[in-house]
Amino acid sequence: MLLSDFMVDNLDKGLTDLYPLKFTPIFKEKIWGGNKLITYLNKNIEGNNIGESWELSGVENSVSVVANGDLAGVSLAELVNKYKANLLGVKVFSEFGYNFPLLVKFIDARDDLSVQVHPNNFQALEACNSIGKTEMWYVCQADENSQLIAGLTEEFNPDKFISSIDDGTFMDLMNVETVDTGDAFFIPAGAVHAIGKGVLLAEIQQSSDVTYRLYDYNRIDSDGNLRELHINQAFKVIDDKVNVDCRVNSSRGHNSSLLVSCDFFTVNLVNVKDIFYRSYSDIDSFVIYMCVEGSAKIEYFDNVFLVINLGETVLIPACFKEIKIYPITDAKILETYIK
């Protein structure tokens, strides 16, 4: 057996039938969605304007289902209920219980997304009995001169904000970033943000779907109505302390580069050009792999492999403490866990 320490202390020793898990993507049609999930990430999609592929989700009414192996057809909720800390990790299960704590997705913006903001945990609990939403972005592909909004250019002033919409100076208040493949951004709760047209990215976030729209370019929905804004709610949660430059300064070319580490998740960019060995003996968490370039194979027992291709996501249960990754082609993988 490749794993020197297959089970973690305090885990149920009888549940050893877990393995790295793939899930059936959940596709979300959006007014701003395009076709890069098909053309770039090779997703098998029927329909138009698919803006999001929810890769791993425990969100109510959008719960992921296993796609590979003996557990195919089993929902993420059922997995957590059965495997508990074997799947999540002792500390993660202790903190989050049966609620899977992260939501990961790919987003394809054919058009600009609305300018929006998310509440923190306290604000979301008080407003709608939910958790908050801190997130990060990794740009998988971007058309030439594509941009996104990440933070503000000056201290937030509600009156000036409203008047800027009326007088056409709204974008002057936005911190606009021109982006390219490999750029990364950390978007904490309270930060004003928007993904711009032409950007395909991976998003890793808290397991929350609470969004307050500030501005939506006077866009009309499929019923001919202006899309709803949430000005009052948004103004209550905008936080000047986090509305600064959100760009992540990531070094490239190393085997593994830290992109983001916060209370809610840690994300590394793993470059797989040679055999890459990973020990997870010092963390007590599940690990999520999102392949954002190339393809690789994951060895989780001796000579037992799972292939991960561009656009695919794999959940490594917490009971696996050693993994080897072999390049099929040069690959880049986002590695996410909870410290």
Contacts in CASP RR format, 6 or more apart in sequence:
PFRMAT RR
TARGET T0000
AUTHOR 0000-0000-0000
METHOD contacts of the structure
MODEL  1
MLLSDFMVDNLDKGLTDLYPLKFTPIFKEKIWGGNKLITYLNKNIEGNNI
GESWELSGVENSVSVVANGDLAGVSLAELVNKYKANLLGVKVFSEFGYNF
PLLVKFIDARDDLSVQVHPNNFQALEACNSIGKTEMWYVCQADENSQLIA
GLTEEFNPDKFISSIDDGTFMDLMNVETVDTGDAFFIPAGAVHAIGKGVL
LAEIQQSSDVTYRLYDYNRIDSDGNLRELHINQAFKVIDDKVNVDCRVNS
SRGHNSSLLVSCDFFTVNLVNVKDIFYRSYSDIDSFVIYMCVEGSAKIEY
FDNVFLVINLGETVLIPACFKEIKIYPITDAKILETYIK
1 301 0 8 1.000
1 302 0 8 1.000
2 299 0 8 1.000
2 300 0 8 1.000
2 301 0 8 1.000
2 302 0 8 1.000
2 322 0 8 1.000
2 324 0 8 1.000
3 300 0 8 1.000
3 301 0 8 1.000
3 320 0 8 1.000
3 321 0 8 1.000
3 322 0 8 1.000
4 321 0 8 1.000
4 322 0 8 1.000
5 281 0 8 1.000
5 321 0 8 1.000
5 322 0 8 1.000
6 16 0 8 1.000
6 319 0 8 1.000
6 320 0 8 1.000
6 321 0 8 1.000
7 13 0 8 1.000
7 16 0 8 1.000
7 86 0 8 1.000
7 319 0 8 1.000
8 85 0 8 1.000
8 86 0 8 1.000
8 89 0 8 1.000
8 90 0 8 1.000
8 284 0 8 1.000
8 318 0 8 1.000
8 319 0 8 1.000
8 321 0 8 1.000
9 90 0 8 1.000
10 85 0 8 1.000
10 90 0 8 1.000
11 85 0 8 1.000
11 86 0 8 1.000
11 89 0 8 1.000
11 90 0 8 1.000
11 318 0 8 1.000
11 319 0 8 1.000
12 84 0 8 1.000
12 85 0 8 1.000
12 86 0 8 1.000
15 82 0 8 1.000
15 83 0 8 1.000
15 86 0 8 1.000
16 319 0 8 1.000
17 70 0 8 1.000
18 71 0 8 1.000
18 83 0 8 1.000
18 86 0 8 1.000
18 87 0 8 1.000
18 317 0 8 1.000
18 319 0 8 1.000
18 320 0 8 1.000
19 69 0 8 1.000
19 71 0 8 1.000
19 300 0 8 1.000
19 306 0 8 1.000
19 317 0 8 1.000
20 298 0 8 1.000
20 300 0 8 1.000
20 306 0 8 1.000
20 314 0 8 1.000
20 315 0 8 1.000
20 316 0 8 1.000
20 317 0 8 1.000
20 320 0 8 1.000
21 66 0 8 1.000
21 68 0 8 1.000
21 71 0 8 1.000
21 79 0 8 1.000
21 314 0 8 1.000
21 315 0 8 1.000
21 317 0 8 1.000
22 66 0 8 1.000
22 67 0 8 1.000
22 68 0 8 1.000
22 306 0 8 1.000
22 312 0 8 1.000
22 313 0 8 1.000
22 314 0 8 1.000
22 315 0 8 1.000
23 55 0 8 1.000
23 56 0 8 1.000
23 64 0 8 1.000
23 65 0 8 1.000
23 66 0 8 1.000
23 67 0 8 1.000
23 76 0 8 1.000
23 313 0 8 1.000
23 315 0 8 1.000
24 64 0 8 1.000
24 65 0 8 1.000
24 66 0 8 1.000
24 67 0 8 1.000
25 43 0 8 1.000
25 53 0 8 1.000
25 54 0 8 1.000
25 55 0 8 1.000
26 53 0 8 1.000
26 54 0 8 1.000
26 57 0 8 1.000
26 62 0 8 1.000
26 64 0 8 1.000
27 37 0 8 1.000
27 43 0 8 1.000
27 45 0 8 1.000
27 50 0 8 1.000
27 51 0 8 1.000
27 52 0 8 1.000
27 53 0 8 1.000
27 54 0 8 1.000
28 50 0 8 1.000
28 51 0 8 1.000
28 52 0 8 1.000
28 53 0 8 1.000
28 54 0 8 1.000
29 47 0 8 1.000
29 48 0 8 1.000
29 49 0 8 1.000
29 50 0 8 1.000
29 51 0 8 1.000
30 49 0 8 1.000
30 50 0 8 1.000
30 51 0 8 1.000
30 52 0 8 1.000
31 49 0 8 1.000
31 111 0 8 1.000
31 219 0 8 1.000
31 221 0 8 1.000
31 222 0 8 1.000
31 227 0 8 1.000
32 49 0 8 1.000
32 51 0 8 1.000
32 109 0 8 1.000
32 110 0 8 1.000
32 111 0 8 1.000
32 112 0 8 1.000
32 113 0 8 1.000
32 197 0 8 1.000
33 49 0 8 1.000
33 50 0 8 1.000
33 51 0 8 1.000
33 108 0 8 1.000
33 109 0 8 1.000
33 110 0 8 1.000
33 111 0 8 1.000
34 48 0 8 1.000
34 49 0 8 1.000
34 50 0 8 1.000
34 51 0 8 1.000
34 108 0 8 1.000
34 109 0 8 1.000
34 110 0 8 1.000
35 48 0 8 1.000
35 50 0 8 1.000
35 108 0 8 1.000
35 110 0 8 1.000
36 108 0 8 1.000
36 110 0 8 1.000
36 141 0 8 1.000
36 198 0 8 1.000
36 200 0 8 1.000
37 43 0 8 1.000
37 45 0 8 1.000
37 50 0 8 1.000
37 51 0 8 1.000
37 53 0 8 1.000
37 106 0 8 1.000
37 108 0 8 1.000
37 200 0 8 1.000
38 44 0 8 1.000
38 45 0 8 1.000
38 50 0 8 1.000
40 140 0 8 1.000
40 141 0 8 1.000
40 200 0 8 1.000
41 53 0 8 1.000
41 106 0 8 1.000
41 140 0 8 1.000
41 200 0 8 1.000
41 310 0 8 1.000
41 311 0 8 1.000
42 309 0 8 1.000
42 310 0 8 1.000
42 311 0 8 1.000
43 50 0 8 1.000
43 53 0 8 1.000
43 311 0 8 1.000
49 110 0 8 1.000
50 108 0 8 1.000
51 107 0 8 1.000
51 108 0 8 1.000
51 109 0 8 1.000
51 110 0 8 1.000
52 105 0 8 1.000
52 106 0 8 1.000
52 107 0 8 1.000
52 108 0 8 1.000
53 105 0 8 1.000
53 106 0 8 1.000
54 62 0 8 1.000
54 64 0 8 1.000
54 103 0 8 1.000
54 104 0 8 1.000
54 105 0 8 1.000
55 64 0 8 1.000
55 104 0 8 1.000
55 105 0 8 1.000
55 106 0 8 1.000
55 290 0 8 1.000
55 313 0 8 1.000
56 64 0 8 1.000
56 76 0 8 1.000
56 100 0 8 1.000
56 102 0 8 1.000
56 103 0 8 1.000
56 104 0 8 1.000
56 288 0 8 1.000
56 313 0 8 1.000
56 315 0 8 1.000
57 63 0 8 1.000
57 64 0 8 1.000
57 76 0 8 1.000
57 100 0 8 1.000
57 103 0 8 1.000
57 104 0 8 1.000
57 105 0 8 1.000
57 207 0 8 1.000
58 64 0 8 1.000
58 76 0 8 1.000
58 77 0 8 1.000
58 99 0 8 1.000
58 100 0 8 1.000
58 103 0 8 1.000
58 207 0 8 1.000
59 103 0 8 1.000
59 207 0 8 1.000
59 208 0 8 1.000
59 209 0 8 1.000
63 75 0 8 1.000
63 76 0 8 1.000
63 77 0 8 1.000
64 75 0 8 1.000
64 76 0 8 1.000
65 73 0 8 1.000
65 74 0 8 1.000
65 75 0 8 1.000
65 76 0 8 1.000
66 72 0 8 1.000
66 73 0 8 1.000
66 74 0 8 1.000
66 75 0 8 1.000
66 76 0 8 1.000
66 79 0 8 1.000
67 73 0 8 1.000
68 306 0 8 1.000
71 79 0 8 1.000
76 100 0 8 1.000
77 98 0 8 1.000
77 100 0 8 1.000
79 87 0 8 1.000
80 87 0 8 1.000
80 88 0 8 1.000
80 97 0 8 1.000
80 98 0 8 1.000
80 99 0 8 1.000
80 100 0 8 1.000
81 98 0 8 1.000
83 317 0 8 1.000
84 93 0 8 1.000
85 92 0 8 1.000
85 93 0 8 1.000
85 94 0 8 1.000
85 318 0 8 1.000
86 317 0 8 1.000
86 318 0 8 1.000
86 319 0 8 1.000
87 93 0 8 1.000
87 286 0 8 1.000
87 317 0 8 1.000
87 318 0 8 1.000
87 319 0 8 1.000
88 96 0 8 1.000
88 97 0 8 1.000
88 100 0 8 1.000
88 285 0 8 1.000
88 286 0 8 1.000
88 318 0 8 1.000
89 284 0 8 1.000
89 285 0 8 1.000
89 286 0 8 1.000
89 318 0 8 1.000
89 319 0 8 1.000
90 284 0 8 1.000
90 318 0 8 1.000
91 284 0 8 1.000
91 285 0 8 1.000
92 101 0 8 1.000
92 284 0 8 1.000
92 285 0 8 1.000
92 286 0 8 1.000
92 318 0 8 1.000
92 338 0 8 1.000
95 101 0 8 1.000
99 207 0 8 1.000
100 207 0 8 1.000
101 206 0 8 1.000
101 207 0 8 1.000
101 264 0 8 1.000
101 338 0 8 1.000
102 204 0 8 1.000
102 205 0 8 1.000
102 206 0 8 1.000
102 207 0 8 1.000
102 264 0 8 1.000
102 265 0 8 1.000
102 288 0 8 1.000
102 336 0 8 1.000
102 338 0 8 1.000
103 204 0 8 1.000
103 205 0 8 1.000
103 206 0 8 1.000
103 207 0 8 1.000
103 208 0 8 1.000
103 209 0 8 1.000
104 202 0 8 1.000
104 203 0 8 1.000
104 204 0 8 1.000
104 205 0 8 1.000
104 288 0 8 1.000
104 290 0 8 1.000
104 313 0 8 1.000
104 336 0 8 1.000
105 202 0 8 1.000
105 203 0 8 1.000
105 205 0 8 1.000
106 140 0 8 1.000
106 200 0 8 1.000
106 201 0 8 1.000
106 202 0 8 1.000
106 203 0 8 1.000
106 290 0 8 1.000
106 311 0 8 1.000
107 195 0 8 1.000
107 199 0 8 1.000
107 200 0 8 1.000
107 201 0 8 1.000
107 202 0 8 1.000
107 203 0 8 1.000
108 200 0 8 1.000
109 195 0 8 1.000
109 196 0 8 1.000
109 197 0 8 1.000
109 198 0 8 1.000
109 199 0 8 1.000
109 200 0 8 1.000
110 197 0 8 1.000
110 198 0 8 1.000
111 196 0 8 1.000
111 197 0 8 1.000
112 194 0 8 1.000
112 195 0 8 1.000
112 196 0 8 1.000
112 197 0 8 1.000
112 217 0 8 1.000
113 194 0 8 1.000
113 195 0 8 1.000
113 196 0 8 1.000
114 194 0 8 1.000
114 213 0 8 1.000
114 214 0 8 1.000
114 215 0 8 1.000
114 216 0 8 1.000
114 217 0 8 1.000
114 219 0 8 1.000
114 227 0 8 1.000
115 149 0 8 1.000
115 174 0 8 1.000
115 192 0 8 1.000
115 193 0 8 1.000
115 194 0 8 1.000
115 213 0 8 1.000
115 214 0 8 1.000
115 215 0 8 1.000
115 216 0 8 1.000
116 192 0 8 1.000
116 193 0 8 1.000
116 194 0 8 1.000
116 211 0 8 1.000
116 212 0 8 1.000
116 213 0 8 1.000
116 214 0 8 1.000
116 234 0 8 1.000
117 190 0 8 1.000
117 191 0 8 1.000
117 192 0 8 1.000
117 193 0 8 1.000
117 212 0 8 1.000
117 214 0 8 1.000
117 234 0 8 1.000
117 237 0 8 1.000
117 238 0 8 1.000
118 124 0 8 1.000
118 132 0 8 1.000
118 133 0 8 1.000
118 134 0 8 1.000
118 135 0 8 1.000
118 189 0 8 1.000
118 190 0 8 1.000
118 208 0 8 1.000
118 210 0 8 1.000
118 211 0 8 1.000
118 212 0 8 1.000
118 237 0 8 1.000
119 127 0 8 1.000
119 132 0 8 1.000
119 133 0 8 1.000
119 189 0 8 1.000
119 190 0 8 1.000
119 210 0 8 1.000
119 212 0 8 1.000
119 233 0 8 1.000
119 236 0 8 1.000
119 237 0 8 1.000
120 132 0 8 1.000
120 134 0 8 1.000
120 189 0 8 1.000
120 190 0 8 1.000
120 237 0 8 1.000
120 239 0 8 1.000
121 131 0 8 1.000
121 132 0 8 1.000
121 189 0 8 1.000
123 132 0 8 1.000
123 189 0 8 1.000
123 236 0 8 1.000
123 237 0 8 1.000
124 130 0 8 1.000
124 131 0 8 1.000
124 132 0 8 1.000
124 133 0 8 1.000
124 208 0 8 1.000
124 210 0 8 1.000
125 131 0 8 1.000
125 132 0 8 1.000
127 210 0 8 1.000
127 233 0 8 1.000
128 210 0 8 1.000
130 208 0 8 1.000
130 210 0 8 1.000
131 206 0 8 1.000
131 207 0 8 1.000
131 208 0 8 1.000
132 189 0 8 1.000
132 206 0 8 1.000
132 208 0 8 1.000
132 210 0 8 1.000
133 189 0 8 1.000
133 205 0 8 1.000
133 206 0 8 1.000
133 208 0 8 1.000
133 209 0 8 1.000
133 210 0 8 1.000
133 211 0 8 1.000
134 187 0 8 1.000
134 188 0 8 1.000
134 189 0 8 1.000
134 205 0 8 1.000
134 206 0 8 1.000
134 262 0 8 1.000
134 264 0 8 1.000
135 187 0 8 1.000
135 203 0 8 1.000
135 204 0 8 1.000
135 205 0 8 1.000
135 206 0 8 1.000
136 184 0 8 1.000
136 185 0 8 1.000
136 186 0 8 1.000
136 187 0 8 1.000
136 203 0 8 1.000
136 204 0 8 1.000
136 205 0 8 1.000
136 248 0 8 1.000
136 259 0 8 1.000
136 260 0 8 1.000
136 265 0 8 1.000
136 267 0 8 1.000
137 148 0 8 1.000
137 184 0 8 1.000
137 185 0 8 1.000
137 187 0 8 1.000
137 195 0 8 1.000
137 201 0 8 1.000
137 202 0 8 1.000
137 203 0 8 1.000
138 182 0 8 1.000
138 183 0 8 1.000
138 184 0 8 1.000
138 201 0 8 1.000
138 202 0 8 1.000
138 204 0 8 1.000
138 259 0 8 1.000
138 267 0 8 1.000
138 269 0 8 1.000
138 292 0 8 1.000
138 334 0 8 1.000
139 179 0 8 1.000
139 180 0 8 1.000
139 181 0 8 1.000
139 182 0 8 1.000
139 183 0 8 1.000
139 184 0 8 1.000
139 199 0 8 1.000
139 200 0 8 1.000
139 201 0 8 1.000
140 181 0 8 1.000
140 182 0 8 1.000
140 200 0 8 1.000
140 201 0 8 1.000
140 202 0 8 1.000
140 292 0 8 1.000
140 293 0 8 1.000
141 181 0 8 1.000
141 199 0 8 1.000
141 200 0 8 1.000
142 179 0 8 1.000
142 180 0 8 1.000
142 181 0 8 1.000
142 183 0 8 1.000
142 198 0 8 1.000
142 199 0 8 1.000
142 200 0 8 1.000
143 197 0 8 1.000
143 198 0 8 1.000
143 199 0 8 1.000
145 178 0 8 1.000
146 178 0 8 1.000
146 179 0 8 1.000
146 196 0 8 1.000
146 197 0 8 1.000
146 198 0 8 1.000
146 199 0 8 1.000
147 176 0 8 1.000
147 177 0 8 1.000
147 178 0 8 1.000
147 179 0 8 1.000
147 196 0 8 1.000
147 199 0 8 1.000
148 176 0 8 1.000
148 177 0 8 1.000
148 179 0 8 1.000
148 185 0 8 1.000
148 193 0 8 1.000
148 194 0 8 1.000
148 195 0 8 1.000
148 196 0 8 1.000
148 199 0 8 1.000
149 174 0 8 1.000
149 175 0 8 1.000
149 176 0 8 1.000
149 177 0 8 1.000
149 192 0 8 1.000
149 193 0 8 1.000
149 194 0 8 1.000
149 196 0 8 1.000
150 175 0 8 1.000
150 177 0 8 1.000
150 185 0 8 1.000
150 187 0 8 1.000
150 191 0 8 1.000
150 193 0 8 1.000
150 245 0 8 1.000
150 246 0 8 1.000
150 247 0 8 1.000
151 174 0 8 1.000
151 175 0 8 1.000
151 191 0 8 1.000
151 192 0 8 1.000
151 193 0 8 1.000
151 242 0 8 1.000
151 243 0 8 1.000
151 244 0 8 1.000
151 245 0 8 1.000
151 246 0 8 1.000
152 173 0 8 1.000
152 174 0 8 1.000
152 175 0 8 1.000
152 192 0 8 1.000
152 240 0 8 1.000
152 243 0 8 1.000
153 172 0 8 1.000
153 173 0 8 1.000
153 174 0 8 1.000
153 175 0 8 1.000
154 173 0 8 1.000
155 240 0 8 1.000
156 192 0 8 1.000
156 238 0 8 1.000
156 240 0 8 1.000
156 243 0 8 1.000
158 235 0 8 1.000
160 173 0 8 1.000
161 170 0 8 1.000
161 173 0 8 1.000
161 214 0 8 1.000
161 235 0 8 1.000
162 231 0 8 1.000
164 170 0 8 1.000
164 172 0 8 1.000
164 173 0 8 1.000
165 215 0 8 1.000
170 215 0 8 1.000
174 192 0 8 1.000
174 194 0 8 1.000
175 243 0 8 1.000
175 245 0 8 1.000
175 246 0 8 1.000
177 183 0 8 1.000
177 185 0 8 1.000
177 247 0 8 1.000
179 199 0 8 1.000
182 250 0 8 1.000
182 252 0 8 1.000
182 292 0 8 1.000
183 247 0 8 1.000
183 248 0 8 1.000
184 247 0 8 1.000
184 248 0 8 1.000
184 250 0 8 1.000
184 259 0 8 1.000
184 260 0 8 1.000
184 269 0 8 1.000
185 193 0 8 1.000
185 246 0 8 1.000
185 247 0 8 1.000
185 248 0 8 1.000
186 246 0 8 1.000
186 248 0 8 1.000
186 259 0 8 1.000
186 260 0 8 1.000
186 262 0 8 1.000
187 193 0 8 1.000
187 246 0 8 1.000
188 239 0 8 1.000
188 242 0 8 1.000
188 246 0 8 1.000
188 262 0 8 1.000
189 237 0 8 1.000
189 239 0 8 1.000
189 242 0 8 1.000
190 237 0 8 1.000
190 238 0 8 1.000
190 239 0 8 1.000
190 242 0 8 1.000
190 243 0 8 1.000
191 239 0 8 1.000
191 242 0 8 1.000
191 243 0 8 1.000
191 246 0 8 1.000
192 214 0 8 1.000
192 238 0 8 1.000
192 243 0 8 1.000
193 246 0 8 1.000
195 201 0 8 1.000
202 290 0 8 1.000
202 292 0 8 1.000
202 334 0 8 1.000
204 260 0 8 1.000
204 265 0 8 1.000
204 267 0 8 1.000
204 288 0 8 1.000
204 290 0 8 1.000
204 334 0 8 1.000
204 336 0 8 1.000
206 264 0 8 1.000
206 265 0 8 1.000
211 230 0 8 1.000
212 230 0 8 1.000
212 233 0 8 1.000
212 234 0 8 1.000
212 237 0 8 1.000
213 227 0 8 1.000
213 228 0 8 1.000
213 229 0 8 1.000
213 230 0 8 1.000
213 234 0 8 1.000
214 229 0 8 1.000
214 230 0 8 1.000
214 231 0 8 1.000
214 234 0 8 1.000
215 229 0 8 1.000
216 226 0 8 1.000
216 227 0 8 1.000
216 229 0 8 1.000
218 226 0 8 1.000
219 226 0 8 1.000
219 227 0 8 1.000
220 226 0 8 1.000
220 227 0 8 1.000
221 227 0 8 1.000
248 259 0 8 1.000
248 260 0 8 1.000
250 257 0 8 1.000
250 258 0 8 1.000
250 259 0 8 1.000
250 269 0 8 1.000
251 257 0 8 1.000
252 269 0 8 1.000
252 271 0 8 1.000
253 271 0 8 1.000
254 271 0 8 1.000
255 270 0 8 1.000
255 271 0 8 1.000
255 276 0 8 1.000
256 268 0 8 1.000
256 269 0 8 1.000
256 270 0 8 1.000
256 271 0 8 1.000
256 335 0 8 1.000
257 268 0 8 1.000
257 269 0 8 1.000
257 271 0 8 1.000
258 266 0 8 1.000
258 267 0 8 1.000
258 268 0 8 1.000
259 267 0 8 1.000
259 268 0 8 1.000
259 269 0 8 1.000
259 334 0 8 1.000
260 266 0 8 1.000
260 267 0 8 1.000
261 267 0 8 1.000
261 339 0 8 1.000
264 338 0 8 1.000
265 336 0 8 1.000
265 337 0 8 1.000
265 338 0 8 1.000
266 336 0 8 1.000
266 337 0 8 1.000
266 338 0 8 1.000
266 339 0 8 1.000
267 334 0 8 1.000
267 335 0 8 1.000
267 336 0 8 1.000
268 334 0 8 1.000
268 335 0 8 1.000
268 336 0 8 1.000
269 332 0 8 1.000
269 333 0 8 1.000
269 334 0 8 1.000
269 335 0 8 1.000
270 276 0 8 1.000
270 278 0 8 1.000
270 325 0 8 1.000
270 332 0 8 1.000
270 333 0 8 1.000
270 334 0 8 1.000
270 335 0 8 1.000
271 330 0 8 1.000
271 331 0 8 1.000
271 332 0 8 1.000
272 296 0 8 1.000
272 325 0 8 1.000
272 326 0 8 1.000
272 327 0 8 1.000
272 330 0 8 1.000
272 331 0 8 1.000
272 332 0 8 1.000
272 333 0 8 1.000
273 327 0 8 1.000
273 330 0 8 1.000
274 327 0 8 1.000
275 324 0 8 1.000
275 325 0 8 1.000
275 326 0 8 1.000
275 327 0 8 1.000
276 324 0 8 1.000
276 325 0 8 1.000
276 326 0 8 1.000
277 322 0 8 1.000
277 323 0 8 1.000
277 324 0 8 1.000
278 322 0 8 1.000
278 323 0 8 1.000
278 324 0 8 1.000
278 325 0 8 1.000
278 335 0 8 1.000
279 321 0 8 1.000
279 322 0 8 1.000
280 287 0 8 1.000
280 316 0 8 1.000
280 318 0 8 1.000
280 320 0 8 1.000
280 321 0 8 1.000
280 322 0 8 1.000
280 323 0 8 1.000
280 337 0 8 1.000
281 321 0 8 1.000
281 322 0 8 1.000
283 337 0 8 1.000
283 339 0 8 1.000
284 318 0 8 1.000
285 318 0 8 1.000
285 337 0 8 1.000
285 338 0 8 1.000
285 339 0 8 1.000
286 315 0 8 1.000
286 316 0 8 1.000
286 317 0 8 1.000
286 318 0 8 1.000
286 337 0 8 1.000
286 338 0 8 1.000
287 315 0 8 1.000
287 316 0 8 1.000
287 318 0 8 1.000
287 320 0 8 1.000
287 323 0 8 1.000
287 335 0 8 1.000
287 336 0 8 1.000
287 337 0 8 1.000
288 313 0 8 1.000
288 314 0 8 1.000
288 315 0 8 1.000
288 316 0 8 1.000
288 334 0 8 1.000
288 335 0 8 1.000
288 336 0 8 1.000
288 337 0 8 1.000
289 298 0 8 1.000
289 308 0 8 1.000
289 313 0 8 1.000
289 314 0 8 1.000
289 316 0 8 1.000
289 333 0 8 1.000
289 334 0 8 1.000
289 335 0 8 1.000
289 336 0 8 1.000
290 311 0 8 1.000
290 312 0 8 1.000
290 313 0 8 1.000
290 333 0 8 1.000
290 334 0 8 1.000
290 336 0 8 1.000
291 308 0 8 1.000
291 309 0 8 1.000
291 310 0 8 1.000
291 311 0 8 1.000
291 312 0 8 1.000
291 313 0 8 1.000
291 331 0 8 1.000
291 332 0 8 1.000
291 333 0 8 1.000
292 310 0 8 1.000
292 311 0 8 1.000
292 332 0 8 1.000
292 333 0 8 1.000
292 334 0 8 1.000
293 310 0 8 1.000
293 330 0 8 1.000
293 331 0 8 1.000
293 332 0 8 1.000
294 309 0 8 1.000
294 310 0 8 1.000
294 328 0 8 1.000
294 329 0 8 1.000
294 330 0 8 1.000
294 331 0 8 1.000
294 332 0 8 1.000
295 307 0 8 1.000
295 308 0 8 1.000
295 309 0 8 1.000
295 310 0 8 1.000
295 327 0 8 1.000
295 328 0 8 1.000
295 329 0 8 1.000
295 331 0 8 1.000
296 307 0 8 1.000
296 308 0 8 1.000
296 325 0 8 1.000
296 326 0 8 1.000
296 327 0 8 1.000
296 328 0 8 1.000
296 331 0 8 1.000
296 333 0 8 1.000
297 305 0 8 1.000
297 306 0 8 1.000
297 307 0 8 1.000
297 308 0 8 1.000
297 325 0 8 1.000
297 326 0 8 1.000
297 328 0 8 1.000
298 305 0 8 1.000
298 306 0 8 1.000
298 307 0 8 1.000
298 308 0 8 1.000
298 314 0 8 1.000
298 316 0 8 1.000
298 323 0 8 1.000
298 324 0 8 1.000
298 325 0 8 1.000
299 305 0 8 1.000
299 323 0 8 1.000
299 324 0 8 1.000
299 325 0 8 1.000
299 326 0 8 1.000
300 306 0 8 1.000
300 316 0 8 1.000
300 320 0 8 1.000
300 323 0 8 1.000
305 326 0 8 1.000
306 314 0 8 1.000
307 328 0 8 1.000
308 314 0 8 1.000
308 331 0 8 1.000
308 333 0 8 1.000
316 323 0 8 1.000
325 331 0 8 1.000
325 333 0 8 1.000
END
